[in-house]
Amino acid sequence: MNVIGTCSLCGGQVATPELWGGVVPPTPTCTRCGAVAASSGPIIPMRRVDKPSGPYTAKGPVLEINYASHKLLESWGNP
């Protein structure tokens, strides 16, 4: 068993199995009283951020694309 903390009810060790064969991780359980974890982890303080208006992707706002003129493209590679 992997000990991950102390039970707030009885002071026993809270642990998870070392080996498990499922997709969903096992629930941390007290080895002394059998209580299970009340939440999935610590609460992390968060803050809101202002998002740019307009279309955006996971990497950020979509930048405007400036296409090259046809004359520039036709002369590309010519000495």
CNS distance restraints for C-alpha pairs under 8 A (distance, minus, plus):
assign (resid   1 and name CA) (resid  15 and name CA) 5.88 0.50 0.50
assign (resid   1 and name CA) (resid  16 and name CA) 5.59 0.50 0.50
assign (resid   1 and name CA) (resid  17 and name CA) 4.60 0.50 0.50
assign (resid   1 and name CA) (resid  18 and name CA) 5.06 0.50 0.50
assign (resid   2 and name CA) (resid  15 and name CA) 5.14 0.50 0.50
assign (resid   2 and name CA) (resid  16 and name CA) 5.24 0.50 0.50
assign (resid   2 and name CA) (resid  17 and name CA) 6.07 0.50 0.50
assign (resid   2 and name CA) (resid  18 and name CA) 5.70 0.50 0.50
assign (resid   3 and name CA) (resid  13 and name CA) 6.29 0.50 0.50
assign (resid   3 and name CA) (resid  14 and name CA) 5.71 0.50 0.50
assign (resid   3 and name CA) (resid  15 and name CA) 4.16 0.50 0.50
assign (resid   3 and name CA) (resid  16 and name CA) 6.69 0.50 0.50
assign (resid   4 and name CA) (resid  13 and name CA) 7.63 0.50 0.50
assign (resid   4 and name CA) (resid  14 and name CA) 5.79 0.50 0.50
assign (resid   4 and name CA) (resid  15 and name CA) 5.43 0.50 0.50
assign (resid   4 and name CA) (resid  16 and name CA) 7.47 0.50 0.50
assign (resid   4 and name CA) (resid  28 and name CA) 7.98 0.50 0.50
assign (resid   5 and name CA) (resid  13 and name CA) 6.06 0.50 0.50
assign (resid   5 and name CA) (resid  14 and name CA) 5.07 0.50 0.50
assign (resid   5 and name CA) (resid  15 and name CA) 7.06 0.50 0.50
assign (resid   6 and name CA) (resid  11 and name CA) 5.63 0.50 0.50
assign (resid   6 and name CA) (resid  12 and name CA) 5.68 0.50 0.50
assign (resid   6 and name CA) (resid  13 and name CA) 4.83 0.50 0.50
assign (resid   6 and name CA) (resid  14 and name CA) 5.30 0.50 0.50
assign (resid   6 and name CA) (resid  30 and name CA) 7.84 0.50 0.50
assign (resid   7 and name CA) (resid  11 and name CA) 4.76 0.50 0.50
assign (resid   7 and name CA) (resid  12 and name CA) 5.18 0.50 0.50
assign (resid   7 and name CA) (resid  13 and name CA) 6.02 0.50 0.50
assign (resid   7 and name CA) (resid  14 and name CA) 5.73 0.50 0.50
assign (resid   7 and name CA) (resid  30 and name CA) 6.07 0.50 0.50
assign (resid   7 and name CA) (resid  35 and name CA) 7.88 0.50 0.50
assign (resid  10 and name CA) (resid  32 and name CA) 7.54 0.50 0.50
assign (resid  10 and name CA) (resid  33 and name CA) 6.90 0.50 0.50
assign (resid  12 and name CA) (resid  30 and name CA) 6.10 0.50 0.50
assign (resid  12 and name CA) (resid  31 and name CA) 6.33 0.50 0.50
assign (resid  12 and name CA) (resid  32 and name CA) 5.24 0.50 0.50
assign (resid  12 and name CA) (resid  33 and name CA) 7.32 0.50 0.50
assign (resid  13 and name CA) (resid  30 and name CA) 5.58 0.50 0.50
assign (resid  13 and name CA) (resid  31 and name CA) 5.67 0.50 0.50
assign (resid  13 and name CA) (resid  32 and name CA) 6.92 0.50 0.50
assign (resid  14 and name CA) (resid  28 and name CA) 6.12 0.50 0.50
assign (resid  14 and name CA) (resid  29 and name CA) 5.30 0.50 0.50
assign (resid  14 and name CA) (resid  30 and name CA) 4.23 0.50 0.50
assign (resid  14 and name CA) (resid  31 and name CA) 6.13 0.50 0.50
assign (resid  15 and name CA) (resid  28 and name CA) 5.38 0.50 0.50
assign (resid  15 and name CA) (resid  29 and name CA) 5.58 0.50 0.50
assign (resid  15 and name CA) (resid  30 and name CA) 6.30 0.50 0.50
assign (resid  15 and name CA) (resid  31 and name CA) 6.84 0.50 0.50
assign (resid  16 and name CA) (resid  26 and name CA) 6.42 0.50 0.50
assign (resid  16 and name CA) (resid  27 and name CA) 6.80 0.50 0.50
assign (resid  16 and name CA) (resid  28 and name CA) 5.02 0.50 0.50
assign (resid  16 and name CA) (resid  29 and name CA) 6.54 0.50 0.50
assign (resid  17 and name CA) (resid  26 and name CA) 7.28 0.50 0.50
assign (resid  20 and name CA) (resid  25 and name CA) 7.66 0.50 0.50
assign (resid  20 and name CA) (resid  26 and name CA) 7.42 0.50 0.50
assign (resid  27 and name CA) (resid  36 and name CA) 6.62 0.50 0.50
assign (resid  27 and name CA) (resid  37 and name CA) 6.71 0.50 0.50
assign (resid  28 and name CA) (resid  36 and name CA) 5.85 0.50 0.50
assign (resid  28 and name CA) (resid  37 and name CA) 5.58 0.50 0.50
assign (resid  29 and name CA) (resid  34 and name CA) 5.86 0.50 0.50
assign (resid  29 and name CA) (resid  35 and name CA) 5.68 0.50 0.50
assign (resid  29 and name CA) (resid  36 and name CA) 4.46 0.50 0.50
assign (resid  29 and name CA) (resid  37 and name CA) 6.37 0.50 0.50
assign (resid  30 and name CA) (resid  34 and name CA) 4.76 0.50 0.50
assign (resid  30 and name CA) (resid  35 and name CA) 5.25 0.50 0.50
assign (resid  30 and name CA) (resid  36 and name CA) 6.38 0.50 0.50
assign (resid  52 and name CA) (resid  56 and name CA) 7.80 0.50 0.50
assign (resid  52 and name CA) (resid  61 and name CA) 6.94 0.50 0.50
assign (resid  54 and name CA) (resid  61 and name CA) 7.61 0.50 0.50
assign (resid  55 and name CA) (resid  61 and name CA) 6.33 0.50 0.50
assign (resid  55 and name CA) (resid  62 and name CA) 6.01 0.50 0.50
assign (resid  56 and name CA) (resid  60 and name CA) 5.52 0.50 0.50
assign (resid  56 and name CA) (resid  61 and name CA) 3.91 0.50 0.50
assign (resid  56 and name CA) (resid  62 and name CA) 4.95 0.50 0.50
assign (resid  57 and name CA) (resid  61 and name CA) 5.96 0.50 0.50
assign (resid  57 and name CA) (resid  62 and name CA) 6.56 0.50 0.50
assign (resid  68 and name CA) (resid  72 and name CA) 6.55 0.50 0.50
assign (resid  68 and name CA) (resid  73 and name CA) 6.88 0.50 0.50
assign (resid  69 and name CA) (resid  73 and name CA) 6.52 0.50 0.50
assign (resid  70 and name CA) (resid  74 and name CA) 6.06 0.50 0.50
assign (resid  71 and name CA) (resid  75 and name CA) 6.22 0.50 0.50
assign (resid  72 and name CA) (resid  76 and name CA) 6.24 0.50 0.50
